[in-house]
Amino acid sequence: MPVTQSDIDALNSAIASGERRVTLGSQSITYASIAELIQARDDMRRQITEQSITAPRRRTLLYYGGRGYQ
């Protein structure tokens, strides 16, 4: 299941309110501490970053082999 920004928003609101129970989609997760919530949020942010980077980048190379224009 791909991570979405709404999942990260749910974790941010739980961190802000001090809750340790979060519902993401149809799953309800209870974390042991706020530190685990922060770690899960950071991991989701990393996954979103990786998803956006996986798109191939186009690269153009220009070669010049002449003496100049005459």
C-alpha atoms as a printed R data frame, in Angstrom:
   type eleno elety resid chain resno      x      y       z
1  ATOM     1    CA   MET     A     1  0.000  0.000   0.000
2  ATOM     2    CA   PRO     A     2  1.576  3.293  -1.038
3  ATOM     3    CA   VAL     A     3  1.948  5.990   1.560
4  ATOM     4    CA   THR     A     4 -0.124  9.138   1.076
5  ATOM     5    CA   GLN     A     5  0.122 12.632   2.499
6  ATOM     6    CA   SER     A     6 -3.118 12.023   4.459
7  ATOM     7    CA   ASP     A     7 -1.355  9.192   6.340
8  ATOM     8    CA   ILE     A     8  1.407 11.586   7.351
9  ATOM     9    CA   ASP     A     9 -1.175 14.208   8.319
10 ATOM    10    CA   ALA     A    10 -2.919 11.675  10.574
11 ATOM    11    CA   LEU     A    11  0.377 10.923  12.324
12 ATOM    12    CA   ASN     A    12  1.144 14.642  12.688
13 ATOM    13    CA   SER     A    13 -2.228 15.306  14.317
14 ATOM    14    CA   ALA     A    14 -1.732 12.360  16.685
15 ATOM    15    CA   ILE     A    15  1.720 13.664  17.634
16 ATOM    16    CA   ALA     A    16  0.322 17.154  18.229
17 ATOM    17    CA   SER     A    17 -2.530 15.890  20.408
18 ATOM    18    CA   GLY     A    18 -0.400 13.345  22.298
19 ATOM    19    CA   GLU     A    19 -2.453 10.346  21.187
20 ATOM    20    CA   ARG     A    20 -0.746  7.040  20.572
21 ATOM    21    CA   ARG     A    21 -3.583  5.400  18.613
22 ATOM    22    CA   VAL     A    22 -3.830  6.245  14.908
23 ATOM    23    CA   THR     A    23 -6.222  5.004  12.219
24 ATOM    24    CA   LEU     A    24 -4.715  4.801   8.730
25 ATOM    25    CA   GLY     A    25 -7.228  3.641   6.170
26 ATOM    26    CA   SER     A    26 -8.882  0.565   7.659
27 ATOM    27    CA   GLN     A    27 -6.074 -0.196  10.117
28 ATOM    28    CA   SER     A    28 -5.884  1.099  13.654
29 ATOM    29    CA   ILE     A    29 -2.409  1.153  15.180
30 ATOM    30    CA   THR     A    30 -1.408  1.821  18.790
31 ATOM    31    CA   TYR     A    31  2.179  2.967  19.238
32 ATOM    32    CA   ALA     A    32  4.121  2.449  22.460
33 ATOM    33    CA   SER     A    33  5.370  6.032  22.647
34 ATOM    34    CA   ILE     A    34  5.365  9.383  20.901
35 ATOM    35    CA   ALA     A    35  8.943  8.645  19.809
36 ATOM    36    CA   GLU     A    36  7.648  5.661  17.808
37 ATOM    37    CA   LEU     A    37  5.009  7.893  16.216
38 ATOM    38    CA   ILE     A    38  7.695 10.361  15.160
39 ATOM    39    CA   GLN     A    39  9.828  7.531  13.799
40 ATOM    40    CA   ALA     A    40  6.871  6.159  11.796
41 ATOM    41    CA   ARG     A    41  6.123  9.635  10.407
42 ATOM    42    CA   ASP     A    42  9.750 10.139   9.366
43 ATOM    43    CA   ASP     A    43  9.748  6.718   7.694
44 ATOM    44    CA   MET     A    44  6.585  7.603   5.753
45 ATOM    45    CA   ARG     A    45  8.133 10.893   4.656
46 ATOM    46    CA   ARG     A    46 11.168  8.974   3.398
47 ATOM    47    CA   GLN     A    47  8.907  6.584   1.470
48 ATOM    48    CA   ILE     A    48  7.071  9.476  -0.208
49 ATOM    49    CA   THR     A    49 10.401 11.022  -1.168
50 ATOM    50    CA   GLU     A    50 11.558  7.714  -2.660
51 ATOM    51    CA   GLN     A    51  8.299  7.381  -4.611
52 ATOM    52    CA   SER     A    52  8.819 10.768  -6.214
53 ATOM    53    CA   ILE     A    53 12.488 10.097  -7.027
54 ATOM    54    CA   THR     A    54 11.866  6.770  -8.794
55 ATOM    55    CA   ALA     A    55 10.721  8.547 -11.966
56 ATOM    56    CA   PRO     A    56 13.537  8.328 -14.524
57 ATOM    57    CA   ARG     A    57 15.314 11.563 -15.279
58 ATOM    58    CA   ARG     A    58 16.000 12.621 -18.822
59 ATOM    59    CA   ARG     A    59 19.552 13.551 -19.636
60 ATOM    60    CA   THR     A    60 20.725 15.380 -22.740
61 ATOM    61    CA   LEU     A    61 24.367 15.381 -23.761
62 ATOM    62    CA   LEU     A    62 25.709 17.767 -26.380
63 ATOM    63    CA   TYR     A    63 28.975 17.061 -28.164
64 ATOM    64    CA   TYR     A    64 31.030 19.465 -30.209
65 ATOM    65    CA   GLY     A    65 33.741 18.133 -32.452
66 ATOM    66    CA   GLY     A    66 34.395 20.863 -34.984
67 ATOM    67    CA   ARG     A    67 36.770 23.796 -35.253
68 ATOM    68    CA   GLY     A    68 34.102 26.418 -35.413
69 ATOM    69    CA   TYR     A    69 31.749 28.103 -37.821
70 ATOM    70    CA   GLN     A    70 33.126 29.458 -41.099
